[in-house]
């Protein structure tokens, strides 16, 4: 691995980690800055939870309108006091001078224990020194009975 590839991989990890921290902390401004203008965020669905596909930064932003980091004000956090996405294995492949793919496993915890787990499949693009999501597909592999997330 060259120094340039190592720097790119670390910058990509920063973006992947930023998604998790901004989402868990419910900080939409930090979350919105991680996406290319024409990005796609999609969730494959996991019965009984339907899938969705948001195309473009504005559509992704609209999906975070209800977020609040004030306790009790976020409608998706009414049944838990915290959520923590834990990232595990992450494989990054640079596919061109300004393009990459990544696959990252995750498991989510609340104060009740493990809630759900799955895989992030990402395509990223470089804009200046930053790497942004071009396409993120979320696939769940498991969901606890009575899971709090994603809400039904």
N, C-alpha and C positions, 0 to 999 in steps of 0.2 A: 504494500500500500504506500502510495506516495504521500508526501506531506499535504499536498493539495486535497487529495482524497480523504485524508484523516480530518482535515479542517472542515470539509464539506459534510462528512458523516457526523461530526460533533454538532455542527450547525443544524443539521436535520434532527438530531436527537433533541436539541433545544426546542425546536418547533413541536415535536411530538410530546415532549414533557410539558411545554407551555399550554397545549390543549387540555391536558389533564389537570394542571394546577388552576388554570382559569375557569374550567368547568366546575371543578370541585369547590372552588372559592366563590363561584358565581360572580365573576368579574367579566362582564360582557365586553368591555373595551379591550381587554387583553386578548380575549377569545377572537374578536373580529379581526384583529391585526395579523392573524395567522393564515388568512385565506387569500388566494389570488382572486382578482375581480370576477372571473368567470368560473370560480370553483364549484364543485359539487360535493355535497355532504349527503350520504345516503345510509339508511339503516335497513338491513335486509328483512327485518321483522322476525318475530319469534312468538308463535301462538301462545297466548291470545293477543299479543301486542302486534299491531300492523306495522308494516314498513313505511318508510317515507323517503322522498328524494327532494332535496332543496338545491336549486340551481342558481348560482350567482351569490355574491357577497351579501346583497340586500335580502335575499330570501333566507340566507343563513342567519343574518342579523335578526330578521323577524322571528326566527325560532327561539331567540333568547330574550324576547321582550319581557317575559314574566320573571326573569332572573332577578334575584335580590340577595345580597350578602347580609341583609339585616335579618336576624333570627325571627322566624314566624311569618315573614313576608313573601317567601318564595313558595308558590303553590305546589311545586314538585318536591319540596322538602318538609311537608307538614307532618309526615309520619316518621321522620328521623331527624336527629340533630346534626348529623354529618354524613358525608359520602366521601369515600377515598378510592380512586382508581389507582391500582398498583400495576405498573408496567413490568413485564418480565422479559422474556426473550424478544430481541429486536434485531431483525436482519435488514440491512440497508444495501441497496444496489444502485450505484451511479450508472444511469443509462445513457447519459450524454453530458455535454459541458454544463448544461443548466437544468438537468432533469434527473430524477431519481425515483425509485420505488422502495417502499419499506413495508414490512409485515411485523406487527407487534402484538404479542399476547397481552391480555389484561385480565385482572380479577378485581372485582369491586366489593368493598366492605362498607357496612354501616355499623352502628353499635350493636346490631343484632347478629353480626357475623357475615360470612360470605353471602353476597346477594346475587351476583351474576358474573359471567366471564365470557370472553370471546377473543376476537381477533380484529385489529385495525389493519386494513389493506389500503395503503396510501400511494398516491402519485404526487410528487412534489416538484415545484419549479423554483429556480433561483431568481430572485429579484434583488439586484445589488448584492449586499452581503447576507441577505436573509433568504431562507428557504420557506416557501409557503405551500400550503396544501392546494393542490389542483383538484384532487379527488380523494375523498376518504369514504371508504365503505366499512361499515360496522357490522360484524356478524357475531351473533351470540351463539355460544356452544352449550350453555347451561344457564338456567334461571332457577333460583330457589323457590320452592313452594311459598306463596305469599310474598314474593319479591316486591320490594318497594320501587325498583327501577327496572326498566322504564315503566312509568305508571300506565295502568290499563285504562 
